[in-house]
């Protein structure tokens, strides 16, 4: 029940705050187009760098979580194999 409630709240949160995010994107686009047409490319490069910065971190976070999951599952598998070997050695004696 808790998982369903958390999922519902997350979806609700996304829908409530989506309009503000889209408006901000339009504002950024307008600022970049204005500065690019006047020949000042500094703000456009800064916004492009910011977009690249925001683009990288979700993938980096997923990669770190996947690595930690892989490492922990590998350790758990090694522990299970060691336990099975000890159990077999005890039962053989």
N, C-alpha and C positions, 0 to 999 in steps of 0.2 A: 504494500500500500504506500509506503514511504517513497519507493522508487517512482511510482506513478505520479505522486504529488510533486516530486522534484522535477520530473520530466514536464509535467503540465506547467509548473511555474517557470521553467526555463523557456518553454515555447511562448508563454505569455509575455515574458520579459523581452524576447526577441521581437515579437510583434508590436509591443508598445513603443520600443525605442528605435524601430527601423526608420520611421519617418524623419526623425532628427538626423540620423546618419546619412540618409539620402540627401537631405538639404545641405548638409555640410559638404558632401562630395560636389554638389553643384556649385557651392560657393568657392571651393578650392579650384575647381575647373575654371570658373570665371576669373579668378585672380590670376591664374597661370596664363590664360589666354590674353588677358589685358597686358600683363608684363611681357609676354612673348611678342605681342604686336608692337610694343614700344621699343623693342630691341634689348630690354634688360632681361637676360636669361638667368640671372642669379637665383631668383625665387623659383623658377621652374626647375632648376637643377636641385635646389633644396627640397622641393616637394617630391621630386622623383626619388631622391635619396631616402626621404621619409617613408615613401611607399615601399621601397625595397627593404627598409628596416622592418616595417610592420609585416611584410610578406614572409620574411625569413623565420621569425620567432615561433609562429605556430608549428611550422614543420620541424624546427629544432626541438620544440617541446615534445612533439609526438615521437621524434627519433630517440630522445632521451628516455621517455617512458617505455618505448619498445625495447631499448637496450637493457634497461633495468629489469623488465619483465623476462627477457631472454636469459639474463644472468641469473636471476632468482630461480627460474624454472630449471636451468641447467644444474644449479646447486642442489635443488630439491631432488632431481633425478639421480644425481650422484649419491645423495644420502639414502634414497630408496634402494639403489643397487647395493650399497654397502650393508644396509640392514638385511637385505635378502641373502647376501653372502654370509653374514654372521649367523643368520637363522639356519641356513643350510649346513654350516659347519657345526653348529650346536646339535642339529638333528642327526648328522652323520656319526657323531661320537657316541 
